[in-house]
């Protein structure tokens, strides 16, 4: 066929899922039995499907998972060492109870954004990079968004791996910037690569066994902390420089990127949720995950203020050490603390490798002819992480979160404005079927790319010092849709499809995703 897409599209024609076994001729219909444990497992799949994980195609109905199984996979994110660190940083910035203001913003914002995006992904069976092809950016334009998305996972992969390497370095008495520390990082990264090789299925297995181990070791650590140190309660959680507007804006900037990023991370797995899920259902998945994250954030504040006096150096260096979980748990638990950090890091880094490989696979698929398997992008991420480990990314967390907030938030706010305003409300294109195939969508959607680039440029001006950096991600994410919607209206939706005339939304209303 002329213009055939290089992206393979699998048939999604499936027998109706009734949850009942078909009756035998002349027999009585038998109820299928679903055990409690089945709710936490995914459907069987071939090894190829497990490895590729539908990175560049729609997820068929037969490969959909139950919500408890999705939530179990996401527990790896809940217990990430990053949350201990972020909680401590926010605590030192604004103290208690002001700490609750940015955290509440993150929980509410991420729940709403996550509920919206996850349901779109579940209905379409598409990852966010593939959705971006139809929702505002075009086939090649989505590669820009996918690459921005992948950068996030490079950072988080190095961040989590650095925590373990720092803890081991402390126990072994070697410098965290030494070659030996880089070797430690590479070994732990290779373990995470092994567990992420088969995608959702291996991650589901890892989280089922990893969660109890995490909880047990964490309880042991808290008992050892209580016996060996003077604990700092909420009354002692005072902001280092006093509670100022500048400090609160910095704390809000730290969590603003997470408002969208946590929704995106959940959506990488949410595309496997059954189509029947509602916005309430996807919102519930997000809310449960985020409330558990809040518990870890509070423990991060508690640990930071309890241990800050145990580290040497300037006050700033002490705070940096007291927000480094690798150093904290090694101090509290010794070798057992390092084991705890390793277990935790592997559980989250398999997720970082998985989502990062999805983004890079889609970036490459949009720009190149020859396809490269998702698993090889995970290998690439590991190699990049090993190469960049020596820069110690933990000291640049605030700047990185502000910059990625500018890029990632703007991308997603444009995507959502396209779906809910341009398609649902203005009906400039169908909303029931988001096209993503190369021969159907334009290479570049001028409206989306112009809005993204202008917004990022305005945000970059804040990074460069033209105005306070802490405002940059907020300004950029609101500016993106403000530019995109009028441009799409002015062009009458002509940027969506390759054909000169868009299909009428009425004619495609009942066609369903293909």
Helices and strands as residue ranges (DSSP letters): G 36-40, H 47-52, G 61-63, H 67-78, H 81-94, H 99-124, H 128-132, I 133-137, H 141-172, H 179-196, H 200-228, G 234-236, H 245-270, H 279-307, G 308-310, H 315-322, H 325-333, H 335-367, H 374-388, G 389-391, G 393-396, H 397-417, I 418-425, H 446-463, H 469-490
